[in-house]
Amino acid sequence: MNFVPVIAPMTKALTSRPDPLPLRARLWSNLVQAPLFLVCTAAFGSASLLASVFEKDGRWQHRIAQAWASASVWCSGSTVTVIGAENLLKHPVAVYCSNHLSYMDTPVIFSSLPFQFRIVARSDLWSMPFIGWHLNRSGQIPVNVDNPRASIASLSGGVKTLRENMPLFIFPEGGRTGDGHPGAFMNGPAFMAIRARVPLVPMALIGTHELLPVHAREFFPVPILLAVGEPIDTSGYTLRDMEELTSRLRSVISELFYTHSYLDEAEVAPMDPMHAPDDVRTPMELG
């Protein structure tokens, strides 16, 4: 992945996804791209499972995940540009956060972050073949968003991981948004960052919704941007300030998103901080 740091805002990119997709795009996706994607997922998932037998720190498993991610983005026909890549390396340990628009968000993140990290993700992903095996064997952190007690326990596990000097990545929305706009954020990232005394690094994904939105099965290749903002210092916050810090995080990510997206800013209703949005998904749609 070639990082492209950009200081000045780029011209707003992309247009909306055609509905319906042109016949040629649907055929190409169903007959070529999707089968290649599934083969890559099975192959790299099996390789990760094998690597887990011989290592304990997950380093090779992470490299395999990065290779899977790069291959997945290639299969989709899209390209990724990272804006503000210098902000990824300002702190050795941090909680990295991004809006969540698509199943393809995860491959974009894994192919773009140039270091080993753990992810905090919905526990239902652990039941998926190949992907779930990798998550379970490589030390990733599941969160049951439907059970507040279990969620708190999982987030405490994330704090322990941070204190062991391993960066974390999390989608604060808890699930993908259906309209392409950033949704309401839960307090998990703020909780972990405050407890572990590490910064939050805000990031915005632009283009993955157009590539593969919620419930879609066909790729529509578009240029993808990952915009990385300045780290947010959490040293002055306490757990009583979680709502304030979460609001600040969402504000920064939304600003990054709308600076580079063709979409106009939308109002978002507040979310119960302990519950994620409803997200009924098939295995091809999980993310």
HELIX and SHEET records of a PDB file:
HELIX    1   1 LEU A   23  TRP A   28  1                                   6    
HELIX    2   2 SER A   29  GLN A   33  3                                   5    
HELIX    3   3 ALA A   34  SER A   52  1                                  19    
HELIX    4   4 ARG A   59  SER A   76  1                                  18    
HELIX    5   5 ALA A   85  LEU A   89  5                                   5    
HELIX    6   6 ASP A  105  SER A  112  1                                   8    
HELIX    7   7 SER A  123  SER A  127  5                                   5    
HELIX    8   8 ILE A  131  ARG A  137  1                                   7    
HELIX    9   9 PRO A  148  ARG A  163  1                                  16    
HELIX   10  10 GLY A  188  ALA A  196  1                                   9    
HELIX   11  11 THR A  208  LEU A  211  1                                   4    
HELIX   12  12 LEU A  239  ASP A  241  5                                   3    
HELIX   13  13 MET A  242  HIS A  260  1                                  19    
HELIX   14  14 PRO A  283  GLU A  285  5                                   3    
SHEET    1   A 7 THR A  79  ILE A  83  0                                        
SHEET    2   A 7 PRO A 223  VAL A 228  1                                        
SHEET    3   A 7 LEU A 200  ILE A 206 -1                                        
SHEET    4   A 7 VAL A  95  SER A  98  1                                        
SHEET    5   A 7 LEU A 168  ILE A 170  1                                        
SHEET    6   A 7 ARG A 118  ARG A 122  1                                        
SHEET    7   A 7 ILE A 141  VAL A 143  1                                        
END                                                                             
